[in-house]
Amino acid sequence: MKKLIALYVTLSLFLSIGIISAQIVYVDINATGQNNGSSWENAYTSIQDGINGAANGLDVWVAKGTYYENLSMLENVALYGGFSGTETTFDERDFENNQTIIDGNNKGSVIEFPWWKNNMIVDGFTITHGSGYGLDIDDVGSTIIRNC
């Protein structure tokens, strides 16, 4: 049983830091395809739709642009900005030159991290125009925010 728990913890850690590749959900505000997140062409046009479509343990890749929305993260979802919208590998991402902006439109927190959720990553975004808090983080475990 101890070996099984150790394996679970190790796999969870590797997934959370991206060593083991997870399935990808795509978001691009300019996508014109089927809006189902299955590819850049068929990307969701809303980040929250991408988060909701990611389910447990998936990565959400978000193409450059300004997204006017307020987000609520889900457990075991990694949200990465800074893509041009053509990448096939994570290493091609350039968050410095492909600015991905989440604008909360002064309608509350831009990103909410529910306190009962764990293992969330937000990486590679400019977060702006929140009223109250840009990020609403309330005692969440295993949450990583970087390059923001």
PADREN-583672 format. One record per atom (N, C-alpha, C): x, y, z; residue number from 0. Coordinates in Angstrom, 3 decimals, padded with zeros to 6 digits. Example, Ala and Ser with C-alpha at 12.3 -4.5 7.8 and 13.67 -1.06 7.14 Angstrom:
2
{east:013.190 north:-005.690 up:007.800 resi:0}
{east:012.300 north:-004.500 up:007.800 resi:0}
{east:013.200 north:-003.300 up:007.800 resi:0}
{east:012.850 north:-002.250 up:007.080 resi:1}
{east:013.670 north:-001.060 up:007.140 resi:1}
{east:012.900 north:000.030 up:007.870 resi:1}
This chain:
148
{east:000.816 north:-001.191 up:000.000 resi:0}
{east:000.000 north:000.000 up:000.000 resi:0}
{east:000.864 north:001.261 up:000.000 resi:0}
{east:001.964 north:001.225 up:000.782 resi:1}
{east:002.858 north:002.377 up:000.831 resi:1}
{east:003.467 north:002.657 up:-000.544 resi:1}
{east:003.802 north:001.593 up:-001.292 resi:2}
{east:004.371 north:001.765 up:-002.625 resi:2}
{east:003.351 north:002.392 up:-003.566 resi:2}
{east:002.103 north:001.997 up:-003.445 resi:3}
{east:001.048 north:002.550 up:-004.279 resi:3}
{east:000.847 north:004.037 up:-003.983 resi:3}
{east:000.862 north:004.403 up:-002.721 resi:4}
{east:000.725 north:005.819 up:-002.335 resi:4}
{east:001.916 north:006.619 up:-002.848 resi:4}
{east:003.128 north:006.072 up:-002.694 resi:5}
{east:004.325 north:006.759 up:-003.177 resi:5}
{east:004.275 north:006.954 up:-004.686 resi:5}
{east:003.798 north:005.945 up:-005.423 resi:6}
{east:003.667 north:006.057 up:-006.873 resi:6}
{east:002.657 north:007.140 up:-007.232 resi:6}
{east:001.521 north:007.174 up:-006.556 resi:7}
{east:000.496 north:008.189 up:-006.808 resi:7}
{east:001.047 north:009.597 up:-006.568 resi:7}
{east:001.746 north:009.794 up:-005.448 resi:8}
{east:002.319 north:011.102 up:-005.127 resi:8}
{east:003.346 north:011.500 up:-006.182 resi:8}
{east:004.190 north:010.574 up:-006.590 resi:9}
{east:005.209 north:010.868 up:-007.603 resi:9}
{east:004.577 north:011.232 up:-008.933 resi:9}
{east:003.607 north:010.465 up:-009.391 resi:10}
{east:002.933 north:010.777 up:-010.659 resi:10}
{east:002.203 north:012.106 up:-010.588 resi:10}
{east:001.567 north:012.395 up:-009.449 resi:11}
{east:000.873 north:013.679 up:-009.289 resi:11}
{east:001.856 north:014.837 up:-009.381 resi:11}
{east:003.007 north:014.687 up:-008.756 resi:12}
{east:004.029 north:015.730 up:-008.808 resi:12}
{east:004.532 north:015.921 up:-010.228 resi:12}
{east:004.823 north:014.839 up:-010.921 resi:13}
{east:005.319 north:014.940 up:-012.294 resi:13}
{east:004.286 north:015.581 up:-013.217 resi:13}
{east:003.024 north:015.238 up:-013.039 resi:14}
{east:001.977 north:015.871 up:-013.847 resi:14}
{east:001.892 north:017.358 up:-013.554 resi:14}
{east:002.006 north:017.728 up:-012.268 resi:15}
{east:001.838 north:019.131 up:-011.902 resi:15}
{east:002.982 north:019.998 up:-012.394 resi:15}
{east:004.159 north:019.435 up:-012.584 resi:16}
{east:005.267 north:020.258 up:-013.077 resi:16}
{east:005.569 north:019.976 up:-014.551 resi:16}
{east:004.773 north:019.145 up:-015.179 resi:17}
{east:004.866 north:018.976 up:-016.622 resi:17}
{east:005.888 north:017.983 up:-017.118 resi:17}
{east:006.434 north:017.119 up:-016.252 resi:18}
{east:007.417 north:016.144 up:-016.707 resi:18}
{east:006.733 north:015.064 up:-017.540 resi:18}
{east:005.543 north:014.653 up:-017.137 resi:19}
{east:004.759 north:013.716 up:-017.931 resi:19}
{east:003.743 north:014.554 up:-018.686 resi:19}
{east:003.691 north:014.414 up:-019.988 resi:20}
{east:002.790 north:015.269 up:-020.748 resi:20}
{east:001.345 north:014.822 up:-020.572 resi:20}
{east:000.516 north:015.802 up:-020.367 resi:21}
{east:-000.909 north:015.548 up:-020.225 resi:21}
{east:-001.590 north:015.856 up:-021.546 resi:21}
{east:-002.830 north:015.417 up:-021.676 resi:22}
{east:-003.615 north:015.774 up:-022.839 resi:22}
{east:-003.824 north:017.289 up:-022.811 resi:22}
{east:-003.944 north:017.894 up:-023.972 resi:23}
{east:-003.998 north:019.351 up:-024.080 resi:23}
{east:-005.374 north:019.795 up:-024.560 resi:23}
{east:-005.858 north:020.856 up:-023.937 resi:24}
{east:-007.055 north:021.560 up:-024.379 resi:24}
{east:-006.564 north:022.916 up:-024.878 resi:24}
{east:-007.014 north:023.326 up:-026.069 resi:25}
{east:-006.534 north:024.550 up:-026.708 resi:25}
{east:-007.557 north:025.672 up:-026.602 resi:25}
{east:-007.034 north:026.914 up:-026.400 resi:26}
{east:-007.875 north:028.110 up:-026.367 resi:26}
{east:-007.217 north:029.164 up:-027.246 resi:26}
{east:-007.985 north:029.740 up:-028.149 resi:27}
{east:-007.504 north:030.821 up:-029.004 resi:27}
{east:-008.691 north:031.731 up:-029.319 resi:27}
{east:-008.628 north:032.952 up:-028.867 resi:28}
{east:-009.737 north:033.890 up:-029.041 resi:28}
{east:-010.100 north:034.084 up:-030.517 resi:28}
{east:-009.151 north:033.811 up:-031.413 resi:29}
{east:-009.381 north:033.996 up:-032.848 resi:29}
{east:-009.712 north:032.706 up:-033.593 resi:29}
{east:-009.885 north:031.609 up:-032.885 resi:30}
{east:-010.174 north:030.327 up:-033.541 resi:30}
{east:-011.542 north:030.377 up:-034.225 resi:30}
{east:-011.644 north:029.689 up:-035.353 resi:31}
{east:-012.900 north:029.702 up:-036.122 resi:31}
{east:-013.440 north:028.302 up:-036.392 resi:31}
{east:-012.838 north:027.299 up:-035.771 resi:32}
{east:-013.264 north:025.921 up:-036.027 resi:32}
{east:-014.461 north:025.514 up:-035.190 resi:32}
{east:-014.421 north:024.288 up:-034.686 resi:33}
{east:-015.561 north:023.682 up:-033.995 resi:33}
{east:-015.725 north:024.118 up:-032.540 resi:33}
{east:-014.773 north:024.904 up:-032.007 resi:34}
{east:-014.862 north:025.421 up:-030.636 resi:34}
{east:-015.012 north:024.285 up:-029.617 resi:34}
{east:-014.173 north:023.225 up:-029.795 resi:35}
{east:-014.236 north:022.108 up:-028.857 resi:35}
{east:-012.913 north:021.859 up:-028.132 resi:35}
{east:-011.884 north:022.692 up:-028.395 resi:36}
{east:-010.616 north:022.601 up:-027.686 resi:36}
{east:-009.690 north:021.497 up:-028.129 resi:36}
{east:-010.012 north:020.804 up:-029.209 resi:37}
{east:-009.233 north:019.630 up:-029.622 resi:37}
{east:-007.950 north:019.965 up:-030.375 resi:37}
{east:-007.822 north:021.179 up:-030.888 resi:38}
{east:-006.634 north:021.601 up:-031.653 resi:38}
{east:-006.625 north:023.126 up:-031.684 resi:38}
{east:-005.562 north:023.711 up:-032.220 resi:39}
{east:-005.542 north:025.169 up:-032.354 resi:39}
{east:-006.668 north:025.633 up:-033.275 resi:39}
{east:-006.890 north:024.925 up:-034.359 resi:40}
{east:-007.950 north:025.303 up:-035.300 resi:40}
{east:-009.338 north:025.227 up:-034.657 resi:40}
{east:-009.535 north:024.215 up:-033.822 resi:41}
{east:-010.834 north:023.999 up:-033.178 resi:41}
{east:-010.844 north:024.453 up:-031.718 resi:41}
{east:-009.979 north:025.381 up:-031.394 resi:42}
{east:-009.818 north:025.829 up:-030.007 resi:42}
{east:-011.083 north:026.477 up:-029.465 resi:42}
{east:-011.230 north:026.370 up:-028.139 resi:43}
{east:-012.237 north:027.186 up:-027.465 resi:43}
{east:-011.836 north:028.645 up:-027.637 resi:43}
{east:-012.783 north:029.544 up:-027.608 resi:44}
{east:-012.466 north:030.971 up:-027.696 resi:44}
{east:-012.543 north:031.644 up:-026.328 resi:44}
{east:-012.902 north:030.902 up:-025.322 resi:45}
{east:-012.983 north:031.397 up:-023.945 resi:45}
{east:-012.073 north:030.543 up:-023.059 resi:45}
{east:-011.294 north:031.200 up:-022.197 resi:46}
{east:-010.424 north:030.451 up:-021.286 resi:46}
{east:-011.255 north:029.617 up:-020.317 resi:46}
{east:-012.357 north:030.178 up:-019.798 resi:47}
{east:-013.172 north:029.410 up:-018.858 resi:47}
{east:-013.736 north:028.164 up:-019.518 resi:47}
{east:-014.126 north:028.246 up:-020.779 resi:48}
{east:-014.575 north:027.045 up:-021.498 resi:48}
{east:-013.446 north:026.020 up:-021.572 resi:48}
{east:-012.213 north:026.498 up:-021.787 resi:49}
{east:-011.066 north:025.597 up:-021.811 resi:49}
{east:-010.841 north:024.926 up:-020.468 resi:49}
{east:-010.946 north:025.704 up:-019.390 resi:50}
{east:-010.799 north:025.144 up:-018.041 resi:50}
{east:-011.881 north:024.104 up:-017.801 resi:50}
{east:-013.120 north:024.451 up:-018.125 resi:51}
{east:-014.237 north:023.521 up:-017.919 resi:51}
{east:-014.084 north:022.259 up:-018.766 resi:51}
{east:-013.510 north:022.392 up:-019.965 resi:52}
{east:-013.306 north:021.251 up:-020.848 resi:52}
{east:-012.093 north:020.416 up:-020.486 resi:52}
{east:-011.257 north:020.947 up:-019.618 resi:53}
{east:-010.014 north:020.259 up:-019.278 resi:53}
{east:-010.225 north:019.085 up:-018.342 resi:53}
{east:-011.248 north:019.135 up:-017.524 resi:54}
{east:-011.502 north:018.077 up:-016.552 resi:54}
{east:-010.282 north:017.846 up:-015.674 resi:54}
{east:-010.124 north:016.668 up:-015.197 resi:55}
{east:-009.106 north:016.357 up:-014.197 resi:55}
{east:-007.758 north:016.008 up:-014.835 resi:55}
{east:-006.755 north:016.859 up:-014.610 resi:56}
{east:-005.397 north:016.529 up:-014.998 resi:56}
{east:-004.965 north:016.943 up:-016.383 resi:56}
{east:-005.697 north:017.825 up:-017.044 resi:57}
{east:-005.315 north:018.240 up:-018.386 resi:57}
{east:-004.671 north:019.618 up:-018.385 resi:57}
{east:-003.835 north:019.859 up:-019.394 resi:58}
{east:-003.230 north:021.172 up:-019.603 resi:58}
{east:-004.114 north:021.987 up:-020.529 resi:58}
{east:-004.203 north:023.290 up:-020.258 resi:59}
{east:-004.907 north:024.220 up:-021.129 resi:59}
{east:-003.862 north:025.178 up:-021.685 resi:59}
{east:-003.689 north:025.151 up:-023.024 resi:60}
{east:-002.759 north:026.050 up:-023.704 resi:60}
{east:-003.562 north:027.203 up:-024.286 resi:60}
{east:-003.161 north:028.443 up:-023.954 resi:61}
{east:-003.913 north:029.616 up:-024.369 resi:61}
{east:-003.053 north:030.475 up:-025.292 resi:61}
{east:-003.579 north:030.767 up:-026.473 resi:62}
{east:-002.872 north:031.589 up:-027.466 resi:62}
{east:-002.902 north:033.057 up:-027.056 resi:62}
{east:-001.954 north:033.796 up:-027.597 resi:63}
{east:-001.839 north:035.227 up:-027.314 resi:63}
{east:-003.137 north:035.957 up:-027.632 resi:63}
{east:-003.313 north:037.083 up:-026.951 resi:64}
{east:-004.505 north:037.895 up:-027.148 resi:64}
{east:-005.007 north:038.398 up:-025.809 resi:64}
{east:-006.054 north:039.200 up:-025.844 resi:65}
{east:-006.675 north:039.718 up:-024.629 resi:65}
{east:-008.028 north:039.044 up:-024.458 resi:65}
{east:-008.200 north:038.410 up:-023.329 resi:66}
{east:-009.417 north:037.677 up:-022.991 resi:66}
{east:-010.118 north:038.445 up:-021.870 resi:66}
{east:-011.326 north:038.921 up:-022.140 resi:67}
{east:-012.096 north:039.674 up:-021.160 resi:67}
{east:-013.025 north:038.713 up:-020.437 resi:67}
{east:-012.547 north:038.209 up:-019.316 resi:68}
{east:-013.352 north:037.263 up:-018.554 resi:68}
{east:-012.789 north:037.091 up:-017.151 resi:68}
{east:-013.607 north:036.570 up:-016.282 resi:69}
{east:-013.217 north:036.219 up:-014.926 resi:69}
{east:-013.261 north:034.704 up:-014.839 resi:69}
{east:-012.235 north:034.130 up:-014.221 resi:70}
{east:-012.062 north:032.682 up:-014.265 resi:70}
{east:-012.182 north:032.047 up:-012.892 resi:70}
{east:-012.640 north:030.814 up:-012.890 resi:71}
{east:-012.638 north:029.985 up:-011.689 resi:71}
{east:-011.901 north:028.695 up:-012.036 resi:71}
{east:-010.776 north:028.474 up:-011.366 resi:72}
{east:-009.945 north:027.311 up:-011.663 resi:72}
{east:-010.592 north:026.026 up:-011.165 resi:72}
{east:-010.202 north:024.930 up:-011.808 resi:73}
{east:-010.620 north:023.599 up:-011.399 resi:73}
{east:-009.408 north:022.826 up:-010.901 resi:73}
{east:-009.664 north:021.847 up:-010.083 resi:74}
{east:-008.607 north:021.024 up:-009.510 resi:74}
{east:-007.856 north:020.255 up:-010.594 resi:74}
{east:-006.538 north:020.146 up:-010.424 resi:75}
{east:-005.659 north:019.379 up:-011.307 resi:75}
{east:-005.641 north:019.902 up:-012.737 resi:75}
{east:-005.829 north:021.202 up:-012.907 resi:76}
{east:-005.762 north:021.823 up:-014.232 resi:76}
{east:-004.584 north:022.787 up:-014.261 resi:76}
{east:-003.793 north:022.703 up:-015.319 resi:77}
{east:-002.671 north:023.617 up:-015.527 resi:77}
{east:-003.017 north:024.545 up:-016.686 resi:77}
{east:-002.951 north:025.847 up:-016.444 resi:78}
{east:-003.329 north:026.872 up:-017.416 resi:78}
{east:-002.064 north:027.604 up:-017.854 resi:78}
{east:-001.722 north:027.484 up:-019.133 resi:79}
{east:-000.496 north:028.073 up:-019.660 resi:79}
{east:-000.811 north:029.074 up:-020.762 resi:79}
{east:-000.320 north:030.298 up:-020.628 resi:80}
{east:-000.435 north:031.303 up:-021.672 resi:80}
{east:000.884 north:031.439 up:-022.409 resi:80}
{east:000.886 north:032.279 up:-023.443 resi:81}
{east:002.126 north:032.573 up:-024.143 resi:81}
{east:002.357 north:031.781 up:-025.413 resi:81}
{east:001.320 north:031.258 up:-025.985 resi:82}
{east:001.434 north:030.510 up:-027.236 resi:82}
{east:001.032 north:031.402 up:-028.411 resi:82}
{east:001.626 north:031.156 up:-029.566 resi:83}
{east:001.240 north:031.902 up:-030.769 resi:83}
{east:-000.021 north:031.305 up:-031.399 resi:83}
{east:-000.251 north:030.035 up:-031.150 resi:84}
{east:-001.414 north:029.356 up:-031.709 resi:84}
{east:-001.062 north:028.368 up:-032.796 resi:84}
{east:000.237 north:028.000 up:-032.878 resi:85}
{east:000.676 north:027.014 up:-033.867 resi:85}
{east:001.555 north:025.923 up:-033.248 resi:85}
{east:001.889 north:026.048 up:-031.989 resi:86}
{east:002.851 north:025.154 up:-031.345 resi:86}
{east:002.340 north:023.713 up:-031.279 resi:86}
{east:003.302 north:022.806 up:-031.374 resi:87}
{east:002.995 north:021.387 up:-031.202 resi:87}
{east:003.692 north:020.817 up:-029.968 resi:87}
{east:004.673 north:021.552 up:-029.427 resi:88}
{east:005.337 north:021.136 up:-028.187 resi:88}
{east:005.378 north:022.322 up:-027.223 resi:88}
{east:005.406 north:022.015 up:-025.955 resi:89}
{east:005.418 north:023.037 up:-024.918 resi:89}
{east:006.656 north:023.924 up:-025.024 resi:89}
{east:007.777 north:023.342 up:-025.424 resi:90}
{east:009.037 north:024.081 up:-025.524 resi:90}
{east:008.995 north:025.207 up:-026.552 resi:90}
{east:008.049 north:025.181 up:-027.471 resi:91}
{east:007.924 north:026.236 up:-028.478 resi:91}
{east:007.247 north:027.494 up:-027.911 resi:91}
{east:006.653 north:027.397 up:-026.758 resi:92}
{east:005.949 north:028.516 up:-026.135 resi:92}
{east:006.912 north:029.659 up:-025.838 resi:92}
{east:006.463 north:030.909 up:-026.069 resi:93}
{east:007.250 north:032.101 up:-025.778 resi:93}
{east:006.337 north:033.141 up:-025.135 resi:93}
{east:006.183 north:033.044 up:-023.809 resi:94}
{east:005.234 north:033.907 up:-023.120 resi:94}
{east:005.672 north:035.370 up:-023.082 resi:94}
{east:006.939 north:035.637 up:-023.328 resi:95}
{east:007.396 north:037.035 up:-023.353 resi:95}
{east:006.979 north:037.737 up:-024.644 resi:95}
{east:006.990 north:037.037 up:-025.769 resi:96}
{east:006.635 north:037.640 up:-027.053 resi:96}
{east:005.197 north:037.365 up:-027.486 resi:96}
{east:004.541 north:036.441 up:-026.841 resi:97}
{east:003.140 north:036.121 up:-027.149 resi:97}
{east:002.296 north:036.447 up:-025.923 resi:97}
{east:002.118 north:037.733 up:-025.680 resi:98}
{east:001.410 north:038.161 up:-024.477 resi:98}
{east:-000.017 north:037.640 up:-024.456 resi:98}
{east:-000.342 north:037.011 up:-023.359 resi:99}
{east:-001.685 north:036.493 up:-023.136 resi:99}
{east:-002.235 north:037.224 up:-021.924 resi:99}
{east:-003.251 north:038.035 up:-022.158 resi:100}
{east:-003.777 north:038.930 up:-021.124 resi:100}
{east:-005.164 north:038.464 up:-020.714 resi:100}
{east:-005.365 north:038.370 up:-019.404 resi:101}
{east:-006.697 north:038.107 up:-018.871 resi:101}
{east:-007.140 north:039.402 up:-018.202 resi:101}
{east:-008.168 north:040.019 up:-018.760 resi:102}
{east:-008.690 north:041.299 up:-018.286 resi:102}
{east:-010.027 north:041.038 up:-017.595 resi:102}
{east:-010.062 north:041.287 up:-016.285 resi:103}
{east:-011.272 north:041.029 up:-015.509 resi:103}
{east:-012.362 north:042.065 up:-015.664 resi:103}
{east:-012.099 north:043.116 up:-016.466 resi:104}
{east:-013.132 north:044.113 up:-016.775 resi:104}
{east:-013.720 north:044.752 up:-015.512 resi:104}
{east:-012.889 north:044.808 up:-014.447 resi:105}
{east:-013.309 north:045.386 up:-013.159 resi:105}
{east:-014.582 north:044.744 up:-012.607 resi:105}
{east:-014.722 north:043.433 up:-012.798 resi:106}
{east:-015.906 north:042.705 up:-012.338 resi:106}
{east:-015.527 north:041.645 up:-011.310 resi:106}
{east:-014.750 north:042.007 up:-010.320 resi:107}
{east:-014.353 north:041.065 up:-009.274 resi:107}
{east:-012.966 north:040.497 up:-009.533 resi:107}
{east:-012.649 north:039.421 up:-008.836 resi:108}
{east:-011.349 north:038.784 up:-008.992 resi:108}
{east:-011.200 north:038.256 up:-010.405 resi:108}
{east:-010.009 north:038.393 up:-010.969 resi:109}
{east:-009.785 north:037.917 up:-012.333 resi:109}
{east:-009.718 north:036.391 up:-012.352 resi:109}
{east:-008.995 north:035.816 up:-011.391 resi:110}
{east:-008.917 north:034.355 up:-011.291 resi:110}
{east:-009.198 north:033.951 up:-009.848 resi:110}
{east:-010.155 north:033.067 up:-009.685 resi:111}
{east:-010.490 north:032.542 up:-008.370 resi:111}
{east:-009.949 north:031.121 up:-008.250 resi:111}
{east:-009.270 north:030.882 up:-007.140 resi:112}
{east:-008.767 north:029.556 up:-006.817 resi:112}
{east:-009.581 north:029.055 up:-005.623 resi:112}
{east:-010.605 north:028.238 up:-005.834 resi:113}
{east:-011.437 north:027.778 up:-004.714 resi:113}
{east:-010.598 north:027.065 up:-003.656 resi:113}
{east:-010.875 north:027.340 up:-002.402 resi:114}
{east:-010.048 north:026.831 up:-001.311 resi:114}
{east:-010.077 north:025.313 up:-001.206 resi:114}
{east:-011.096 north:024.669 up:-001.701 resi:115}
{east:-011.189 north:023.219 up:-001.586 resi:115}
{east:-010.544 north:022.494 up:-002.768 resi:115}
{east:-009.925 north:023.243 up:-003.677 resi:116}
{east:-009.291 north:022.643 up:-004.853 resi:116}
{east:-007.774 north:022.610 up:-004.666 resi:116}
{east:-007.104 north:021.670 up:-005.319 resi:117}
{east:-005.656 north:021.513 up:-005.232 resi:117}
{east:-005.051 north:021.340 up:-006.620 resi:117}
{east:-003.722 north:021.441 up:-006.677 resi:118}
{east:-002.944 north:021.145 up:-007.883 resi:118}
{east:-003.379 north:021.979 up:-009.082 resi:118}
{east:-003.307 north:023.279 up:-008.936 resi:119}
{east:-003.651 north:024.192 up:-010.017 resi:119}
{east:-002.399 north:024.983 up:-010.399 resi:119}
{east:-002.219 north:025.214 up:-011.702 resi:120}
{east:-001.085 north:025.994 up:-012.194 resi:120}
{east:-001.614 north:027.084 up:-013.108 resi:120}
{east:-001.107 north:028.298 up:-012.912 resi:121}
{east:-001.349 north:029.411 up:-013.833 resi:121}
{east:000.030 north:029.964 up:-014.182 resi:121}
{east:000.361 north:030.003 up:-015.473 resi:122}
{east:001.712 north:030.318 up:-015.897 resi:122}
{east:001.667 north:031.061 up:-017.237 resi:122}
{east:002.317 north:032.235 up:-017.302 resi:123}
{east:002.500 north:032.919 up:-018.577 resi:123}
{east:001.412 north:033.911 up:-018.960 resi:123}
{east:000.811 north:034.573 up:-017.975 resi:124}
{east:-000.272 north:035.513 up:-018.254 resi:124}
{east:000.015 north:036.891 up:-017.678 resi:124}
{east:-000.581 north:037.910 up:-018.280 resi:125}
{east:-000.705 north:039.221 up:-017.665 resi:125}
{east:-002.134 north:039.287 up:-017.154 resi:125}
{east:-002.270 north:039.572 up:-015.861 resi:126}
{east:-003.589 north:039.591 up:-015.218 resi:126}
{east:-003.885 north:041.032 up:-014.833 resi:126}
{east:-005.010 north:041.560 up:-015.322 resi:127}
{east:-005.272 north:042.982 up:-015.141 resi:127}
{east:-006.762 north:043.265 up:-014.930 resi:127}
{east:-007.032 north:044.447 up:-014.400 resi:128}
{east:-008.388 north:044.988 up:-014.220 resi:128}
{east:-009.312 north:044.112 up:-013.388 resi:128}
{east:-008.787 north:043.624 up:-012.281 resi:129}
{east:-009.660 north:042.972 up:-011.310 resi:129}
{east:-010.112 north:044.010 up:-010.301 resi:129}
{east:-011.292 north:043.845 up:-009.770 resi:130}
{east:-011.713 north:044.723 up:-008.682 resi:130}
{east:-011.693 north:043.890 up:-007.411 resi:130}
{east:-011.054 north:044.394 up:-006.411 resi:131}
{east:-010.826 north:043.614 up:-005.191 resi:131}
{east:-009.478 north:042.930 up:-005.304 resi:131}
{east:-009.450 north:041.733 up:-005.860 resi:132}
{east:-008.211 north:040.979 up:-006.016 resi:132}
{east:-008.042 north:040.589 up:-007.475 resi:132}
{east:-006.804 north:040.639 up:-007.964 resi:133}
{east:-006.530 north:040.086 up:-009.281 resi:133}
{east:-006.630 north:038.572 up:-009.227 resi:133}
{east:-005.986 north:038.019 up:-008.191 resi:134}
{east:-006.036 north:036.581 up:-007.944 resi:134}
{east:-006.665 north:036.371 up:-006.580 resi:134}
{east:-007.693 north:035.577 up:-006.498 resi:135}
{east:-008.359 north:035.284 up:-005.236 resi:135}
{east:-007.891 north:033.911 up:-004.777 resi:135}
{east:-006.886 north:033.921 up:-003.909 resi:136}
{east:-006.264 north:032.681 up:-003.442 resi:136}
{east:-006.562 north:032.553 up:-001.959 resi:136}
{east:-007.282 north:031.525 up:-001.587 resi:137}
{east:-007.689 north:031.364 up:-000.202 resi:137}
{east:-007.290 north:029.988 up:000.299 resi:137}
{east:-006.066 north:029.897 up:000.831 resi:138}
{east:-005.612 north:028.676 up:001.491 resi:138}
{east:-005.723 north:027.441 up:000.597 resi:138}
{east:-005.247 north:027.560 up:-000.639 resi:139}
{east:-005.271 north:026.413 up:-001.544 resi:139}
{east:-003.930 north:025.693 up:-001.489 resi:139}
{east:-003.967 north:024.395 up:-001.571 resi:140}
{east:-002.751 north:023.608 up:-001.530 resi:140}
{east:-002.235 north:023.300 up:-002.917 resi:140}
{east:-000.943 north:023.202 up:-003.051 resi:141}
{east:-000.300 north:022.763 up:-004.284 resi:141}
{east:-000.669 north:023.631 up:-005.496 resi:141}
{east:-000.775 north:024.918 up:-005.303 resi:142}
{east:-001.066 north:025.823 up:-006.404 resi:142}
{east:000.208 north:026.553 up:-006.791 resi:142}
{east:000.470 north:026.632 up:-008.107 resi:143}
{east:001.677 north:027.295 up:-008.611 resi:143}
{east:001.253 north:028.438 up:-009.517 resi:143}
{east:001.798 north:029.634 up:-009.233 resi:144}
{east:001.588 north:030.794 up:-010.094 resi:144}
{east:002.975 north:031.285 up:-010.460 resi:144}
{east:003.257 north:031.348 up:-011.771 resi:145}
{east:004.589 north:031.801 up:-012.192 resi:145}
{east:004.483 north:032.495 up:-013.543 resi:145}
{east:005.478 north:033.313 up:-013.822 resi:146}
{east:005.553 north:034.059 up:-015.072 resi:146}
{east:004.296 north:034.882 up:-015.321 resi:146}
{east:003.741 north:035.436 up:-014.260 resi:147}
{east:002.539 north:036.257 up:-014.359 resi:147}
{east:002.848 north:037.665 up:-013.850 resi:147}
